[in-house]
């Protein structure tokens, strides 16, 4: 990082710093993929997969490798 570049960035920031806070941000748009119903269904699906894997067993003995 060259000191001249840092100086240019610093000057640009000082000149435009006030404009960074001029515009107020509104509420965040709702993310449809983060709906509680979808998240609970995903948790349920993952729990079922985990239970199935526990029933099958661990032929590679990954539990011993991970501990």
C-alpha positions in Angstrom: 0.0 0.0 0.0 1.6 3.2 -1.1 1.3 6.3 1.2 0.2 8.5 -1.7 -2.8 6.2 -2.3 -3.7 6.3 1.3 -3.5 10.1 1.3 -5.8 10.3 -1.8 -8.3 8.0 0.0 -8.1 10.1 3.1 -8.7 13.4 1.2 -11.6 11.9 -0.7 -13.2 10.6 2.5 -12.8 14.0 4.2 -14.4 15.8 1.3 -17.3 13.4 0.9 -17.8 12.2 4.5 -20.9 14.3 5.1 -22.6 12.9 2.1 -22.3 9.4 3.5 -24.8 10.2 6.2 -27.2 12.5 4.2 -29.4 9.7 3.0 -31.3 7.8 5.7 -31.7 4.2 5.2 -35.2 2.8 5.2 -36.3 -0.6 6.6 -34.6 -3.6 5.2 -36.6 -5.4 2.5 -38.3 -8.5 3.7 -36.3 -11.6 2.7 -38.8 -14.3 1.7 -36.2 -17.0 2.2 -36.0 -16.1 5.9 -39.7 -16.6 6.7 -40.2 -18.5 10.0 -42.3 -21.2 8.3 -39.6 -22.0 5.7 -36.9 -22.0 8.4 -38.9 -24.4 10.6 -39.5 -26.7 7.7 -35.8 -26.7 6.9 -34.9 -27.5 10.5 -37.4 -30.4 10.4 -36.0 -31.8 7.2 -32.4 -31.6 8.5 -33.4 -33.4 11.8 -35.1 -36.2 9.8 -31.9 -36.6 7.7 -29.8 -36.7 10.8 -32.0 -39.3 12.4 -31.8 -41.4 9.2 -28.0 -41.2 9.3 -27.9 -42.2 12.9 -30.2 -45.3 12.1 -27.9 -46.3 9.3 -24.9 -46.2 11.5 -21.4 -44.9 10.8 -19.6 -47.4 8.6 -16.6 -45.1 8.2 -16.5 -44.5 12.0 -16.4 -40.7 11.5 -17.5 -40.2 15.1 -14.1 -41.5 16.3 -12.3 -39.4 13.8 -14.1 -36.2 14.8 -13.6 -36.6 18.6 
